[in-house]
């Protein structure tokens, strides 16, 4: 699959960047090399090879959920400079 100048121009447009001619040529060459390597991978015979889903053989490494006591809300809010409706109140940052 050739990596054409049309493709890189489309990517520039989508990313809202502008590349110089030298950068564009370098990226086109590098991307074409990468696509050539991917094509080589597709040529490998993978008959009988199971797809790799996870690198680890562990099935569940998560701990069980447990409800634990938490800090009292009133104690947390006692140190807040401003509060509203039981929550920290912060200055508005977006208009």
Secondary structure, DSSP 8 states (H G I E B T S, - for coil): ----HHHHHHHHHHHT----HHHHHHHHHHHHHHHHHHHHHHTS--TT------SS--S-------------HHHHHHT-S-EETTEE-------
